[in-house]
Amino acid sequence: MLGTWPWPTLSFDPVALNYFAYNFIKIHRTLRTSPSMAVGVTDRQWSVEDFIALWESCEQRRAERVA
């Protein structure tokens, strides 16, 4: 079926993950920093480990709200 979500059991959006990595983790050649640092959204370069820690804390809070 066209237009259906291919991963119904996932609790995250793969497109959102890509945007986060592009804007917070990836260092761009022309900017020589991440776009989020270039515009002042964050004051440090994020790593994949930082992202995973953020994700785990969000999942933990979500589980606490459900329980």
N, C-alpha and C positions, 0 to 999 in steps of 0.2 A: 504494500500500500504506500502510495506516495504521500508525503506530508506527515507521517507518524514519527514519533520519537523512537529512535532505534535502541535506546538503552533505558527501558522503563524502570529498572531497579536501582539506577545510580542516584545518589543524593546530591550530585553536583552537576554543574553545567560545563561541559568541556570547552565551550567557547569562552566562558568567563575565566576559566583557568588560563587559557591562551592570552587573553587580554591582560590578566594580572602579570603573567610572566613577561609579556612584551613591555609593559609599562613600569614594572618594579624590579625585575631581575636582570633583563637583558641590557647590556651596555651597548649603546648605539654608536656607530663609527663617527657620524657627523657631530653628535653632541658630546661624545667622549664620556658620557654618563647615561643613566637611565632617564627616560622622559619624566618620570615622577620627581626625580631630583632636580631636573632642569627647570621645572615650573614651581618647585618649592612645596610639593605635597609631602615629601619625606626628606629627612636630613641625612639619610644613610642609604647605602647600597644594600638591597635585600638579597638574600641567598635562598636557594631551594629549601634549606633547613629552616630558615625563618618562616617561609611560607607553610611548610608542613606543620610547624609548631602552632602557627595561627589557625590552620585548618583543624588540627586536633583539639585546640581549645574551643573553637566554635562548635565542633561535634559534641564535645563534652557538655557544653552549656545547653545544647539542644536536647541531649539525653536527660539532663537534669530537669528541664522544663516538662518533658513528657512524663517523667516518673513522679 
